[in-house]
Amino acid sequence: MQLQVTNSPFTSEQAELINKLLPTLTEAQINWLSGFLTFYRAGNAGSAAAQVATAVALEAPAAVEAPTAPQLPREATILFGSQTGNSQRLAGRLADKLKGQGFEVTLSAMNQYKTNKLKEVPYLFIVASTHGEGDPPDNALTFHEFMHSKRAPKLEGTKFSVLALGDTSYEFFCKTGQDFDVKLAELGAQRIVDRVDCDVDFEDAAAGWLAAVEGAVSAASASAAPAASGAATAAAPAAAGESEYTRANPFMAEVLDSLNLNGRGSDRETRHLELSLEGSGLTYAPGDAVGVYPQNDPALVDEIIAELKWNAEEAVVTGKSGETSPLRSALLHHYEITVLTKPLLEKAVAFTGNSRLAELVNNKEELKAYMNGRDLLDLLRDFAPWTLKAADIANLLRKLPPRLYSIASSVEAHPEEVHLTIRKVEYEAHGRDRKGVCSVYTSERLQPGDKLPIFIQQNPNFKPPVNPDTPVIMVGPGTGVAPFRAFLEEREESGAQGQTWLFYGDRHFVTDFLYQTDWQRMLKDGVLTKLDVAFSRDSKEKVYVQNRMLESGAQLYQWLENGAHVYVCGDEKHMAHDVHKALLSIIEQHGGKSADEAAAYVSALQEQGRYQRDVY
């Protein structure tokens, strides 16, 4: 196929060069070039140029054989810090690529890695997400602390690179990865590929980093043992028994049922959504999540189009390969319009004649306050006039990210189905009513028989004990109780005998006791050993799950001493911190320990996988 100048952005000279090059490329070279271009667009022009130089050097014949430089051992260590599993999956993909080059690879969660081996590592690759307000994920806490302590070793003989995952709507975007990147350089390690910071739509940027790392280690160890190939490998086809449906290729799941779990008179609405997986090949385990691709509010989309007097049918780009769709459809399905981020506002400055936006972007505190609770429509109204064209949205707006929901069912109890628990989000801010994108979509516009694009997000960091006799303590107020319904249904189906203790909380007993009949049945049948509830608005003094934990502190500590695993799911900003403090207090008081000893006890629980959190 020849590139035509008339329908491309290239000059005739550029088109001629491209048309000469493309027919000569192998499949491996095309894959490598694809990864290189993605990495270049992520802001790594310098490193990308270096990768081309090394690739050319590898292929060019040498007139005189140069002395062979000392080669690093073909060994690589890949450490991941992951809360929901994304970093772990990407680390696994890098491990596969390096093994394909003949490397001996150590792949480990940070909290499982023996740090006394660190100074002997020739290649070190870090894949780390940032959790909450700039915090390391749970399985990276101890390693992060070690690397920033006086015990961290000098690493002059180590080559490294970091892939950081985060969300630009948070102030401390990718901070954990940035911390590791800076510290490794301070310790003397040599950066072979620049750090890449990934937003919620991370696949393209991550693929570019993976390709760049693969090329860099291939170049650095070219004269070592023969490797399979230095080029980036294409995604392998699904293995036998593995579903073809993924984050990039979601399954259209039919809605079987949608029930409001809250009683009449409640000021909340929580949907129990049942989806069919029939024909998908998808499966899951307790602790996993479902990713849902939602739709934006049509009324908000129409207001944005009207504000700028755009043509709703104008074709705009929606895909990385140049795919297009009508503007209204693009804003409904492809682009995020309800969240403001610093990168968005920085780019928007070029499209407004209002100088106040540039002033706002340069004032950190005012910018943070402005972005809180506002959306794209607010921005358009507050900083007119605009020169923004519909075609500009592809470069201005980030992709609409999927929403992740903890699975509330066991596939053993509900074959070819998956159940979700979604609380409707509605509130008023800055003089306008606001609606949660996915929660309002599923509660108001999604009916049984409709189809929803989904994928399964495995979460290896939130899993029930392998031994069915192990006691389990579960803390899940509100929709945080969802995964524990899956835990208990699974134990019920398998006949597990271990004791189980659930702490549940919400506002009112009568209207807000989610899955009440399920818990009552499980108590009666012995699947659930103990249930403690806290309904904060039913008494003069508010009572929460952490209060119930403290009230039963002696027994809870005894469960811990008997080997119990603790699981916490729900709100990260308040509940998870309060539960953590309660756990420390219980260990201090009933274990007769100092504050430092209690903290060490909890850290040991985390390292042993006995204290796991799925918080958001």
C-alpha positions in Angstrom: 0.0 0.0 0.0 1.4 3.4 -1.0 1.1 6.5 1.1 -0.7 9.3 -0.9 0.3 12.9 -0.3 -3.2 14.2 -0.9 -4.8 12.5 2.1 -1.8 12.6 4.5 -0.1 15.3 6.6 3.3 14.5 4.9 5.2 16.5 2.2 5.9 14.8 -1.1 9.5 14.2 -0.1 8.5 12.7 3.2 5.9 10.4 1.6 8.5 9.3 -0.9 10.9 8.3 1.9 8.2 6.5 3.8 7.1 4.6 0.7 10.7 3.5 0.1 11.1 2.4 3.7 7.9 0.5 4.5 8.2 -2.3 2.0 11.7 -3.2 3.3 10.7 -3.6 6.9 10.2 -7.0 8.6 7.4 -7.7 10.9 9.8 -7.4 13.9 11.0 -4.0 12.6 7.5 -2.7 12.2 6.7 -3.7 15.8 9.9 -2.1 17.1 9.1 1.1 15.2 5.6 1.2 16.6 6.9 1.0 20.1 9.6 3.6 19.4 7.1 6.2 18.0 4.8 5.7 21.1 7.8 6.3 23.4 8.8 9.4 21.4 5.3 10.9 21.7 5.4 10.3 25.5 8.1 13.0 25.7 11.3 11.0 25.4 12.9 12.4 22.2 16.4 12.2 23.6 16.2 8.6 24.8 14.3 7.6 21.6 17.1 9.1 19.4 19.6 7.1 21.4 17.7 3.9 20.8 17.8 4.5 17.0 21.5 5.2 17.2 22.2 2.0 19.1 19.9 0.0 16.8 21.8 1.3 13.7 25.1 0.6 15.4 24.1 -3.0 15.9 23.2 -3.5 12.2 26.1 -1.5 10.6 29.1 -3.6 9.5 32.4 -2.6 11.2 35.5 -2.1 9.0 37.8 -3.0 11.9 36.7 -5.1 14.8 36.7 -3.0 17.9 37.7 -4.3 21.3 34.7 -5.9 23.1 33.7 -3.8 26.1 33.0 -5.7 29.3 29.4 -6.9 29.2 27.0 -6.9 32.1 25.6 -10.4 33.0 22.3 -11.2 31.2 20.4 -11.0 34.4 17.6 -8.5 35.1 15.5 -7.8 38.2 12.0 -6.4 37.8 10.3 -5.1 40.9 6.7 -3.9 41.0 4.6 -1.9 43.5 1.0 -2.4 42.6 -2.3 -1.8 44.4 -4.8 -3.0 41.8 -2.6 -5.2 39.6 -1.8 -2.9 36.6 1.9 -2.4 37.6 2.2 -6.1 38.2 0.9 -7.0 34.8 3.2 -4.6 33.0 6.1 -5.9 35.0 5.2 -9.4 33.8 5.1 -8.2 30.2 8.6 -6.8 30.6 9.8 -10.1 32.1 8.4 -12.0 29.1 10.2 -9.7 26.7 13.6 -10.0 28.5 13.3 -13.8 28.8 12.8 -13.8 25.1 16.2 -12.1 24.7 17.8 -14.9 26.8 17.8 -13.0 30.1 17.5 -14.7 33.5 14.8 -12.6 35.1 13.8 -12.1 38.7 10.3 -10.8 38.9 9.0 -9.8 42.4 6.7 -7.6 44.4 8.7 -5.1 46.3 7.7 -6.4 49.7 8.8 -9.9 48.7 12.3 -8.9 47.4 15.4 -9.6 49.6 17.1 -6.2 49.6 20.5 -7.7 50.4 20.7 -8.8 46.8 20.1 -5.3 45.4 23.8 -4.2 45.1 24.5 -7.2 42.9 21.8 -6.5 40.3 23.1 -5.6 36.8 19.8 -4.4 35.4 17.0 -3.1 37.7 13.6 -2.1 36.4 10.9 -0.6 38.6 7.2 -0.5 37.7 5.3 1.4 40.4 1.9 3.0 40.8 1.1 5.9 43.1 -1.7 5.3 45.6 -3.9 7.9 47.2 -2.3 11.3 47.7 1.3 10.4 46.6 1.7 7.3 48.7 3.4 4.0 47.6 1.0 1.0 47.2 0.8 -1.3 50.1 3.3 -3.9 48.7 5.8 -1.1 48.0 5.8 0.6 51.5 8.7 -1.3 53.1 10.9 -1.2 49.9 10.2 2.5 49.5 11.2 3.1 53.1 14.4 1.0 52.7 15.5 2.8 49.5 15.1 6.2 51.3 17.0 5.0 54.4 20.7 5.0 55.2 20.7 1.2 54.7 20.2 1.6 50.9 23.4 0.4 49.1 25.4 2.2 46.5 24.5 1.0 43.0 27.2 2.2 40.7 27.2 -1.1 38.8 23.5 -1.1 38.1 21.6 0.1 35.0 17.9 1.0 35.6 14.7 2.5 34.3 11.4 3.3 36.0 7.8 3.1 34.7 5.4 5.1 36.9 1.7 4.8 36.9 -0.7 7.5 38.2 -3.6 9.8 37.6 -3.1 13.5 36.6 -6.3 14.4 38.5 -4.3 13.9 41.7 -1.8 16.5 42.9 1.1 14.1 43.4 0.9 12.5 40.0 3.3 9.4 39.7 5.1 10.5 42.8 6.1 6.9 43.9 7.8 6.2 40.6 9.5 9.6 40.6 10.8 8.9 44.1 12.4 5.7 43.0 13.8 7.2 39.8 15.5 10.1 41.7 16.8 7.8 44.5 18.3 5.2 42.2 20.3 7.9 40.4 21.4 9.3 43.7 22.7 5.9 44.7 24.9 5.8 41.6 22.8 3.6 39.2 22.9 4.5 35.5 19.5 5.4 33.9 19.4 3.6 30.5 15.8 4.7 29.5 14.2 7.8 30.8 11.3 7.4 33.3 7.8 7.4 31.7 4.9 8.7 33.7 1.6 7.2 32.7 -1.9 8.6 33.2 -5.0 6.5 33.6 -4.9 5.7 29.9 -1.5 4.0 30.3 -1.3 1.4 27.6 0.4 3.3 24.8 2.9 5.1 27.0 3.7 1.8 28.8 4.1 0.0 25.5 6.6 2.6 24.4 8.6 2.2 27.6 8.6 -1.6 27.3 9.9 -1.3 23.7 12.6 1.2 24.7 13.8 -0.9 27.5 14.0 -4.0 25.3 16.0 -2.1 22.7 18.3 -0.6 25.3 19.2 -3.9 27.0 19.6 -5.5 23.5 22.1 -2.8 22.6 23.9 -2.9 25.9 24.4 -6.6 25.7 24.8 -7.1 22.0 28.0 -9.0 22.1 26.8 -11.3 24.9 25.0 -14.6 24.3 22.7 -14.7 21.3 19.2 -13.6 21.9 15.9 -14.4 20.3 15.4 -10.9 18.9 16.1 -7.3 19.9 12.8 -6.1 18.5 9.6 -5.5 20.4 7.4 -8.5 20.2 3.8 -8.4 19.1 1.1 -9.3 21.6 0.8 -13.1 21.8 -2.6 -14.6 20.8 -4.8 -15.8 23.6 -3.7 -19.1 25.0 -6.0 -22.1 25.0 -8.7 -21.5 27.6 -7.9 -17.8 27.8 -10.5 -15.2 26.8 -9.9 -12.9 23.8 -11.6 -10.1 25.7 -9.3 -7.6 27.4 -9.0 -4.0 28.5 -8.2 -3.1 24.9 -10.9 -5.4 23.6 -13.8 -5.3 26.1 -16.7 -7.8 26.1 -20.2 -6.5 25.5 -21.9 -8.0 28.5 -25.7 -8.2 28.7 -27.4 -6.7 31.7 -29.4 -9.5 33.3 -30.7 -7.5 36.3 -30.4 -4.1 38.0 -31.7 -3.8 41.6 -31.7 -0.9 44.0 -30.3 -2.3 47.3 -31.4 0.6 49.4 -34.8 0.6 51.0 -37.6 3.1 50.5 -36.8 6.4 52.1 -33.1 6.2 51.8 -31.2 9.2 50.5 -28.9 6.8 48.7 -29.2 4.5 45.7 -26.9 1.5 45.4 -27.2 -0.7 42.3 -26.7 -4.5 42.3 -25.9 -5.2 38.7 -25.9 -8.7 37.3 -24.1 -9.2 34.0 -23.9 -12.2 31.7 -20.4 -13.5 30.7 -21.9 -16.2 28.4 -19.8 -16.8 25.4 -16.9 -14.6 26.6 -14.6 -17.1 28.0 -14.0 -14.6 30.9 -13.5 -15.9 34.4 -12.4 -14.4 37.6 -11.6 -15.0 41.2 -12.7 -13.4 44.5 -10.8 -10.1 44.9 -10.8 -9.3 41.2 -12.5 -6.3 39.7 -14.5 -5.5 36.6 -13.5 -2.6 34.4 -16.6 -0.8 33.0 -16.4 1.6 30.0 -19.2 4.1 30.7 -20.8 6.8 28.8 -20.8 10.5 29.6 -24.1 12.3 30.4 -25.8 13.3 27.1 -27.1 16.5 28.6 -23.6 17.6 29.6 -22.2 16.7 26.2 -24.9 18.8 24.5 -24.2 21.7 26.7 -20.5 21.6 25.9 -21.3 21.5 22.1 -23.7 24.4 22.4 -21.3 26.4 24.5 -18.7 26.5 21.7 -21.3 26.4 18.9 -19.8 23.2 17.4 -21.3 20.9 14.9 -22.4 17.7 16.7 -21.8 15.7 13.5 -18.3 16.9 12.7 -15.8 14.0 12.4 -13.1 14.0 15.1 -10.3 11.6 15.9 -11.0 9.0 18.6 -8.3 6.4 18.1 -4.5 6.3 18.0 -4.6 5.0 14.4 -6.7 7.9 13.2 -10.2 6.4 13.7 -12.9 9.0 13.7 -16.5 9.4 14.9 -19.0 12.2 15.0 -18.2 14.8 17.7 -21.2 14.1 19.9 -20.4 10.4 19.9 -16.7 11.1 20.7 -17.7 13.2 23.7 -20.2 10.6 24.9 -17.9 7.5 24.5 -14.2 8.4 24.2 -13.2 11.6 26.0 -13.2 12.6 29.7 -15.2 15.8 30.3 -16.0 15.6 34.0 -12.5 15.9 35.5 -10.1 18.8 35.2 -6.4 18.1 35.4 -3.3 20.3 35.4 -2.1 19.1 32.0 -5.5 19.8 30.5 -5.5 23.4 31.8 -2.0 24.0 30.7 -2.8 22.9 27.1 -6.1 24.9 27.2 -4.2 28.2 27.7 -3.2 28.2 24.0 -6.9 28.2 23.0 -8.3 31.1 25.0 -8.0 34.8 24.7 -8.6 35.1 28.5 -5.3 35.8 30.2 -6.7 34.8 33.6 -6.3 31.1 32.7 -2.5 31.4 32.3 -2.4 33.2 35.7 -4.4 30.4 37.3 -2.2 27.7 35.9 0.9 29.4 37.4 -0.6 29.6 40.9 -0.4 26.1 42.4 -2.9 26.6 45.3 -5.5 28.5 43.3 -5.3 25.9 40.5 -5.8 23.0 42.9 -8.9 24.7 44.4 -10.3 25.6 41.0 -10.1 22.0 39.6 -11.8 20.5 42.7 -15.4 19.7 41.7 -15.4 21.5 38.3 -15.6 20.0 34.8 -14.9 21.0 31.2 -18.2 23.0 30.9 -17.1 25.1 33.9 -13.7 25.7 32.2 -15.3 26.8 28.9 -17.7 29.2 30.6 -15.2 30.7 33.0 -12.4 31.4 30.5 -14.1 32.5 27.3 -13.5 33.6 24.6 -12.2 30.4 22.9 -10.5 29.6 19.6 -10.9 25.9 20.4 -12.1 23.8 17.4 -13.7 20.4 17.6 -10.7 18.8 15.9 -8.5 20.0 18.9 -10.2 17.8 21.5 -8.0 14.8 20.5 -4.9 16.6 21.7 -6.6 18.5 24.6 -8.7 15.8 26.4 -7.6 12.5 27.8 -9.4 9.3 27.0 -12.4 8.4 29.1 -11.0 5.8 31.5 -12.8 2.7 32.6 -14.2 2.5 36.1 -13.1 -0.4 38.3 -15.6 -2.1 40.6 -14.8 -5.0 43.0 -16.6 -8.1 42.0 -19.5 -9.0 44.4 -20.0 -12.6 43.3 -18.3 -16.0 43.0 -18.2 -17.6 39.6 -18.7 -20.9 41.3 -22.0 -19.7 42.7 -23.1 -17.8 39.6 -21.6 -19.6 36.5 -21.1 -17.2 33.5 -22.3 -14.2 35.5 -20.6 -11.4 37.4 -22.2 -9.1 39.9 -21.3 -5.5 40.8 -22.2 -3.1 43.6 -22.4 0.5 42.4 -23.4 3.5 44.5 -25.0 6.4 42.6 -23.0 9.6 43.0 -24.8 12.9 42.8 -23.9 16.2 44.5 -24.0 20.0 44.0 -20.9 22.0 43.6 -20.1 25.5 42.3 -23.8 26.2 41.5 -24.4 23.1 39.4 -25.6 19.6 39.9 -22.8 17.0 39.4 -23.2 13.3 38.5 -20.9 10.4 38.7 -20.2 9.2 35.1 -20.5 5.5 35.5 -22.8 5.3 38.6 -25.5 7.5 37.0 -25.1 5.8 33.7 -25.7 2.4 35.2 -28.5 3.5 37.5 -30.5 5.8 35.1 -29.7 4.8 31.5 -28.9 1.2 31.6 -31.7 -1.4 31.5 -31.9 -5.2 31.6 -31.2 -6.4 28.0 -28.7 -3.6 27.3 -25.0 -4.3 26.8 -22.1 -2.9 28.7 -18.4 -3.0 27.6 -16.4 -4.7 30.3 -13.1 -6.5 31.1 -11.8 -8.5 34.1 -9.1 -6.8 36.1 -7.3 -9.4 38.1 -6.0 -8.2 41.5 -3.4 -10.6 42.8 -2.9 -8.3 45.8 -6.4 -8.9 47.3 -7.0 -12.6 47.6 -8.5 -14.8 50.3 -6.1 -17.3 52.0 -5.2 -20.4 50.0 -5.8 -22.6 53.1 -9.6 -22.8 53.6 -9.1 -23.3 57.4 -7.5 -19.9 57.8 -9.6 -17.4 59.8 -10.6 -14.3 57.9 -11.5 -10.8 59.2 -13.3 -8.5 56.6 -13.9 -4.8 57.0 -16.2 -3.4 54.3 -18.5 -0.5 55.0 -20.9 0.6 52.2 -20.0 -0.7 48.8 -16.7 -1.8 50.3 -18.6 -5.0 51.3 -18.9 -6.1 47.7 -15.7 -8.3 47.5 -16.6 -10.0 50.8 -19.9 -11.3 49.3 -17.6 -12.9 46.7 -15.2 -14.2 49.4 -18.1 -15.8 51.4 -19.9 -17.2 48.4 -16.7 -18.9 47.3 -16.1 -20.4 50.7 -19.7 -21.5 50.8 -19.3 -23.3 47.5 -16.0 -24.9 48.4 -17.1 -26.0 51.9 -14.3 -24.0 53.6 -14.3 -24.4 57.4 -12.2 -21.4 58.5 -13.9 -18.8 60.8 -15.1 -15.6 59.1 -15.8 -12.2 60.7 -17.4 -9.3 58.9 -17.5 -5.7 60.0 -20.2 -3.8 58.0 -21.3 -0.2 58.3 -23.5 2.4 56.6 -26.0 5.1 57.6 -29.3 3.5 58.6 -30.1 -0.1 59.5 -33.6 0.0 57.9 -32.7 1.4 54.5 -29.0 1.0 54.0 -28.1 -2.6 55.1 -26.7 -3.8 51.8 -27.1 -7.6 51.1 -28.7 -8.0 54.6 -30.5 -11.3 53.6 -27.3 -12.8 52.3 -25.5 -12.1 55.6 -28.4 -13.5 57.6 -28.5 -16.7 55.5 -24.7 -17.1 55.8 -24.8 -16.6 59.5 -27.5 -19.2 59.8 -25.6 -21.7 57.7 -22.3 -21.1 59.4 -20.5 -19.6 56.4 -20.2 -16.4 58.3 -19.1 -16.9 61.9 -19.5 -13.4 63.3 -21.1 -10.1 62.0 -20.6 -6.7 63.6 -22.5 -3.7 62.2 -22.3 0.0 62.6 -25.0 2.4 61.4 -23.7 5.9 61.9 -27.0 7.8 61.7 -29.1 5.6 64.0 -27.7 6.9 67.2 -26.9 10.3 68.7 -23.2 9.5 68.7 -21.9 8.3 65.3 -20.6 4.8 65.3 -18.3 3.4 62.6 -16.7 0.1 61.8 -13.5 1.1 63.5 -15.5 1.7 66.7 -16.8 -1.9 66.5 -13.3 -3.2 66.0 -12.1 -1.4 69.1 -15.0 -2.8 71.1 -14.1 -6.3 70.2 -10.3 -5.6 70.4 -9.4 -8.5 72.6 -11.1 -11.1 70.5 -9.8 -9.6 67.3 -6.2 -9.7 68.5 -6.7 -13.3 69.5 -7.9 -14.0 65.9 -4.7 -12.4 64.6 -2.6 -14.5 67.0 -4.4 -17.6 65.6 -3.3 -16.7 62.1 -6.3 -14.6 60.8 -6.0 -12.6 57.6 -7.4 -9.1 57.6 -9.0 -7.5 54.5 -10.2 -3.9 54.2 -12.2 -2.5 51.3 -13.7 0.9 50.7 -12.9 4.6 51.1 -9.2 5.3 51.2 -9.2 8.9 52.4 -11.0 8.4 55.8 -12.2 4.9 56.5 -9.1 3.0 55.6 -6.9 5.3 57.7 -9.2 5.1 60.7 -9.4 1.3 60.4 -5.6 1.1 60.2 -5.3 3.3 63.4 -7.8 1.0 65.2 -5.8 -2.1 64.2 -2.6 -0.5 65.6 -4.4 0.5 68.8 -5.8 -3.0 69.3 -2.4 -4.6 68.8 -0.8 -2.2 71.3 -3.5 -2.6 73.9 -4.2 -6.3 73.8 -0.8 -7.4 72.6 1.0 -5.4 75.3 3.2 -3.7 72.6 4.7 -0.3 72.2 3.7 1.9 69.2 6.8 0.9 67.3 6.2 -2.8 68.0 2.6 -2.5 66.9 3.7 -0.9 63.7 6.2 -3.6 63.1 3.5 -6.3 63.8 1.3 -4.7 61.1 4.1 -4.4 58.7 4.8 -8.1 59.2 1.2 -8.9 58.5 1.4 -6.9 55.2 4.6 -8.6 54.1 3.1 -12.1 54.9 0.0 -11.2 52.8 -2.2 -11.3 55.9 -3.2 -7.7 55.8 -4.6 -6.7 52.4 -6.5 -3.6 51.3 -8.6 -2.7 48.2 -9.2 1.0 48.9 -10.0 3.9 46.6 
